[in-house]
Amino acid sequence: MNRGVPKGVGVALITPFHNDGSIDFNGLERLLEHCINGGVDYFVVNGTTAENPTLSKEERYTVLDFVLEKNANRLPVVFGIGGNNTMAVAQEMSAFNVDGVSALLSASPYYNKPTQEGIYQHYKALSEASSLPIILYNVPGRTSSNISAETTLRLAADFENIVAIKEASGNLDQITELVLGRPEGFKIISGDDNLTFAMLGIGCDGVISVSGQGVPEVFCKVYDEAVQGNWSASKEAHLSLFNLTNLLFAEGNPAGIKAVLEIREICGDHVRLPLVPATSRLKASIKAELDRLDF
């Protein structure tokens, strides 16, 4: 098993549920096969899209074990471990069984709104606790604080096992600062589906996608064509998905992507409270976009 940041298109897997709220493992298996057949390059388990705040620790690790078993080493797997209690996150990373996992993805602490020094010290503690490579995750829309380019570059320079950042700030100036200042080998991964084409254009390295698991047959072309220098074909794929991607987030994530997967008969659209499924109006709009794309 190769450790480090996998190349290409990763997908932040949803957690399929039955109507009673229990985990739908048959649906999860169908989703894995759907993604592999669609050209996805790696899986991200237990990210925000997985509704991880509503999963128990036992459920999170049961899902990971299931994915590792059914994936059977076909694609690399990244696992999400994060939170706003640094000591607890470090302890979980220290105890984590690394077998089968390439890297850990850890979102910046939410709600506490730490300073840049607090963010640095948080990730310093995680770096010292983990034997696996760590991918930082900057998503200010959820955490209410931004990891500045200066802090990211400081972490990248100071800790060998901090090897990448998933950037979902939406700030192309900040992302360009990272591209220009990063140390050799440090990866910058898009965390915004509709900015992936632009981020690849300025030198970023891949994407961890939500929409990619819904329509991998098209989404993977954005990356695959770009790395081959076929920018026109990459742009065409990107533009074809623009409206669908916006619809996926219109009522919050993962309600939209679960609606896609229900329409494509992969799994149901059930979510756990406090989230609710997409409205019938949004589902109709999503179906119209899928019809336009011939799905």
N, C-alpha and C positions, 0 to 999 in steps of 0.2 A: 504494500500500500504506500503510495507516494503522498508525503505530507507537504503541505503548502497550499497556495492559492490555486485552485483549478483554473484552467483557461476557458474562455468562451462564455456561453450562456448558462447561468445557473438559474434555477427557479426556486422561489420561496414557497414551499409547498403549503397548501391549505391543510387543515385537518377535517376530513369528511365526517359528518355526524349523521346518525339516524334521527328520526323524528323525536325520539325520546331523549336525545342528547348524548347517547352513547356513541363511541367512535365506530365509524363504518370502515372496517378494515378491508372489506371487499372493494369498496369504492376507492380506498387508498391504493390498493394494488392495481386497479384499472388506471388510476391516475399515473402511477409510476410507468406503466407500460405505454400509456399514451404519450408521455413526455419523452421516453427513450425512443419510441418509434418516430416522434416528431423532430428529433435531432438535438434535444437538449444535451448540454455537456456535463452538468452536475446538479445535485440536489442540495437544497438548504432546508434542514429540518428544524422545527421549533423557532421560527422567526415570528415576527409580529403577525404576518399573514396566517400563521397557524393558530391564531387566537390563543397564544401561549399563556396570557394572564388567566384564562379560564380553565387551563389544564392543570391537573395535579402533577406533582413531580413524578409520581408513578406512571401516570398516563404519558407524560413527555418521554420518559425513557422506554416505555413499552412501544410507542410510535417509532422511536429511533431504532430499537431492536428489530421491529417489523420491516422498516425500510431497508436496513442492512441485510436482512435475510432475503427479502424479495428482490432487491437490487443485485445481490450476488456478485459484488465487485465489478459490475458493468460500468458504473459511473462513480466518480468521487462523491463523497458526502461531507457537507459542512454542517456543524451543529451549533445552534444558538444557545448561548448562556449569557444572560445579562440581568440587570436590575439596578436599583438605586441604593442598595446596601452593599457597599464595597466588600466588607468582610465576608458576607454570605456568598457573594458571587465568587470571590477568590477561593473560599473553601470548597465550593462546588467544582470549580475548575481543577483544584488540586486533587480532588477525589475522583475526577472523571476518568472512566475507562476509555483510553484513546483508541482501542482496537477498531479499525474500520473507518475512522474519521480522519479527514485530511486537515481540517482547521476548525477553529472556533470563531463564530461571529458574535460580537458583543456590542450592543447599542450603548451609546452614551447614557449616563444616568438620567432618568426622567423625573419630573416634578420637583426634585430638590433644587434644580437650577444652579449647579455649582459654577464657580469661577473657572477660568481657563486653567489656573493652577490646580484647582480641585479635580478637573477632568484629567489633567496630566497625572496627578497622584493616584487617581482611581485606576487608570490603565497601567501605571507602574506596578501597582499591587497585583493586578491580574497577570501581567507579564511574568512577575516573579513566582506566581502560583502555578502557571500553566506549563506543561511540557509540550504543548501543541502550538503551532503558529496561530496568531490572533489577527482577525480582521476587525478593525474598528468600524463602527456604524454611526454615521452622522445623519440624523433625521430630525432636524429642529421642529418640524411640524408636529411630531409626537412627543419629543422630549422637552420642548420649550427652552432649549439652549443649543447653541451652535458650537461645534468643535472648529475653532479657527484654523486657517491654513498654518499659521505659526505653531500652534499646539500639535497638529498632526505631524508636521515635519520634525518637530522636536522629539516626539515619540518614535517616529521612524528612525531617527538618527541614534537614539539612546538605547533602543531595545531590539535585539536581533530577531526576536520572535513576534514582533509587531510588524507584519509583512504587507498589509494592505489596508485600504479603507473603502467601505461601501459609502459612497457620497450621494446623499439625497437632500442636500441643502437647496438645490435648484439655483445656486449662485455660480454661474459660469466663470465669473472673475475669480472667485475663490478657488474653483476647480483648476483654472489655468495656473494659479499660483502654485498649486500642488504639482502639476505637471512640470513646471519649470524648476521647482526646488527639490523634488523628491530625490532620495538616494537611489543608487542603482539597485534594481530589483524590486523596489516598492511598487505595488500595484494600486491603481485607482479604478474602482469598479462603480459603474453607474447603478444608482438606486432609484432612478426616475426613468420609467419606461419611455416616456415621450421626450426625454433628453438624451437617450442613449446614442442616437445617431450623431448629435452634436458633440457629445463627450468623446465618442470614438474619433471624431474629426480633429479634436485638439490633442489626441494622444493618449486617451484613457484605454483601459485594458479589457473591458468586458462588462457584464451586467449581471445583477441578481434581480430577476424579473418576477412580477406578479402575472402580467398578461401572458408571458411566455408559456405558462402551463395550460392556458386556455386554448391558445392558437399557436403552438410551437412550430407548426409547419410554415407559418409566415414569419413569426417573430425571429426565429433563428436566422432567417435570411438577412436581417439587419446587420447582425454581427458577421455571419459567414461571408457575405458578399464584401463587406467593408475590409476585412482582413486580407481578402484576395485582391483588393484594389478596385473592385467593381462598385464604385461609389454611386453610380446612377441606379444600379439595381438595389443597393442598400437603401438609398433614399426612397425608391418606389415602395419597398416593403414598409419602411417607416411611415410614410404618408398614408398608406392604405390602412394602417392600424390606428392612426391618430384619433379618430372619432371614437372608436371602440374603447381605446385605453382611457379616454376622458370619461366615458360612461361607466367604466368599471369602478371609478372612484367617486362617482356623483353622490352616492349615498354611503360612502365609507367602505373600507376594505376589511374583510374579504367578501362582503355581500355581493358585489358586482361579479367578481371572478367565480364565485360559487354559482351565480345565475348562469354564467357561460357554461360551466361544467355540467349543470343540470340540463341545459338545452342540448348539449352534446352527448348526453346520456352516459356520463362518466360517474357522477355521484349526485346526491341531492344537494339542495341549496340551504340546508339547515345550518344555523349558527347558534351559538350559546349567548344568552343574555350577559351583558346589556346590549349586545348587538341584535339586530332583527334582520330578516331576509329582505332582499330588494323588493320594492313595490312592483305591482303588476305593470305600471306604466314604464318603469325603468326596464323591466324584463322585456317588454315589447320593443323598446328602443334597441336593446342589446341584440335581440333576435333579428331585428331588421338589419343591423350591421353584420351579423354573422351570415345572414342570407346574401347580403351584398358581396361578402367574401367567399361565397359558395360553400359554407359549412352547414 
